[in-house]
């Protein structure tokens, strides 16, 4: 994913590495970028390397991709890189917010994500609100219990594999729900 001298090299939820043409060979701008971006709500740490033109940003997904933080981030990036049109920058940030792992293969990731979201939305309408985040794990768990009760002689996948895949996929697909259920109400708000 690229935007006028800003390119996502690698992205994972909570971490993104950007190549910034203007920072390469410019220690003053690298330092300024690091200091300004570190003040944006939701950004935990910024490492700017003028030798490579790299910006490594560690962030909290829940806080950074809120509307208020995205606006502050857009203004901050606009100050650092005034040559980029503000609306283009805002659209770029919104696409990163929707697809935080887009650094590897943007076209494939965007197409796959869009298709899965559309299918999930349609399925939720048809299934009375149940979506893939719940139905996939439940299906795997169902197959696990079915295999357990039927005592079939097939070696792989066994009933325990289905149960484990169902449990693991539920945890991965519903991370916010699972993580939000622990701790006090004050801790969850923080």
N, C-alpha and C positions, 0 to 999 in steps of 0.2 A: 504494500500500500504506500503510495507516494503522493506528496503534495508540495510542489514548488520548493525543492531543496530539503524537505522533511520526508524521510522514508522509514517505515517500520521495518526493522531488520528481523526482530524476533519479538513475539508477544505471547505471554501466558497471563492468565488471570492474576493480577497483583504485581505484574512486572512487564515492562516494555522497554526495548532498546531501540532508539532512534538513531539514524545517521542524519546529521545536520550539516549541510555543506558550509554554512556560514561560520560554524564553530571550529571547523578544521583549520588549524594554524592560527587561531584567534583566542589566546588564553583569557583576555579580558571579557569577551562575549561568553566564553564557556563559564567563567566564574559568575558573571551576571545572570546567565541562564540558570545555573545551579541555585543561586541564592533566591531568585524570584520564583522559580518553580517550587522550591522547597516550602514557600509560604502559602501555596495553594491548599485549601482544605482537602484532605483525602490523600495528599501525596506525603509519603513517609520519609523517603530518601531520594536524593538525586545525585548522580555521579556524572560529571561532564569531563570529557577527555579531549582537549584540543588537538592532541597528536593524531587521533583517529576521526575526530568529528562525531564522537559517539556520546549520546545521552542515555544513561540507564536510569529509569524511573521506577521506584517501588511505590505502590499505591494501595489504598484500601478501596476495593471495588464499590462497596456500599456507599461510601462517602464521596469518592471522586466523581462517580457518575450520577450524582444528584444534580438537579437543574441548577441550583445555586453554585455548586463547585464547577460545573461545566462552564457556566458563564464567567466565573473568575479565571478559570484556565484559558478560556478563549481570549479574554482581555489580556492576560499575561503573555500568551503566545503572540497576540497582536502587537504588543509593545516590543517584544523581542524580535519579531519578524514582521515589520510593517509592510513589507512587499506582498504579503499574502492577504488576499481579500477576506474580510471578516466573515462573510456568509459562507465562503468556501471552507474556511477554517472551522466554522461551527458545524457544517455538514460532515467534515472529515472526523471531528471529535465525536459526533453522534454515531457515525459508522463504527468507530473504535469502541464506543460504549456498548453498541448492540452486539459486536463481535470481537471481544477482547483478544482472541487468539488468531486474529486475521493476518498476522505477520508472515505466516508460512506460505499460504497460497490463497491470495485474496479472492480471485475469481471463483475457484472451486469452493472455498469456504463460504462465500456469500451466497452462491447458488444452492449449496447443500443446506445451509442454515435457513435460507428463505423457504426452500421446499419443505423442510421438516417443520418449520413454524406454521406454514400454511396447512400441512397435513394435520398437525397437532390441533390447530384451531378448528378445522372441519370435524375431526374426531371428537373433540370436546363438545361441539354442538350436537353431534349425533348421539353421544354417550351421556348426555345430561351433565356435562361438566368434568367428567373423567378425561384426563389427558394421558399422553404417552409417558409422562414422568411417573405416573402411577400404574398405568396398564402394562408397561413392559416388565417392571419388577413382579407385578402380580401374576402375569402369565408365566414367568420363569418359576415362581414359587409354586404355581398350580402344577406345572410339569414335574417339579420335584416331588410333590406329594403324590401325584398320579403314579410316578415311577416307583415310589416307595410302597404304595399300597398294592400296585399290580405285581410287584416283585419280579419284574421282567429280568431276563438273563443278559441284557445288553450291558457291556462293561463301561462304555463312555457315551455320553455323559451319564453319570449315576445320579440318583435322586439328590445326593448331597451337593453335587455340582450345581444342579438347577437351583437348589435352595440358596447356595452361596452366591451364585450369579444374580439371583433375584434380590437378595439382601444388599449386595454390593452395588448393584445398579440403582436401587432405591436411594441408598446413601449418596451416591454420586449425583443423581438427577435431582435430588431434593436437599442439597447441601444447606441452603438457607433455612429450610424448615427444621432440619436436624440440629444445626448449630444454634438456631434461635431458641430451641427448646431448653437449652442448658443455661444455668446462671440465673441471677435475679433479674427482675424487670429493669432495674437501673443499669445493670451490666449490658443487657440487650440493647438499650437505647443508646449507650455510649459508643 
